């Protein structure tokens, strides 16, 4: 899949991103434009009627996740979230949403459509071991579904190279 970027910040204007089914890491420090690139990929997907599933730790994790746990009456998750480290919270909050990701993948498989999974800021604070577990999980999603004939593109913005390594 080739995506021509034309962003409003002129950070990546004219850049052509080529991605393959499976896992792609956008690596760079804070402020490098990774989130902007994810927004451009999302706009491309919307313009081309490609299904999207997205998770951003900034919007779906932290205090937002705790509010959701409270609203749903999930006191165990609320209490756990209040006393765990940042990295453990990130992985726990993402894991809480994995069921929805599974539904999106199954729907794409049923409809024989491509699916773009956009992940932002979910590697923040993760230990190296937890990051490797996350990468293995994301690789599994891409490989398993590509084998089933569904192209799943997982694109994740990360600050460090560890999650980009194969």
Secondary structure as UniProt FT lines:
FT   STRAND          2..4
FT   TURN            8..9
FT   TURN            13..14
FT   STRAND          16..18
FT   STRAND          22..27
FT   TURN            30..31
FT   HELIX           34..47
FT   TURN            48..49
FT   STRAND          51..56
FT   HELIX           57..60
FT   HELIX           62..72
FT   HELIX           75..83
FT   HELIX           86..111
FT   STRAND          115..120
FT   TURN            124..125
FT   HELIX           128..147
FT   TURN            148..149
FT   STRAND          152..158
FT   HELIX           161..163
//
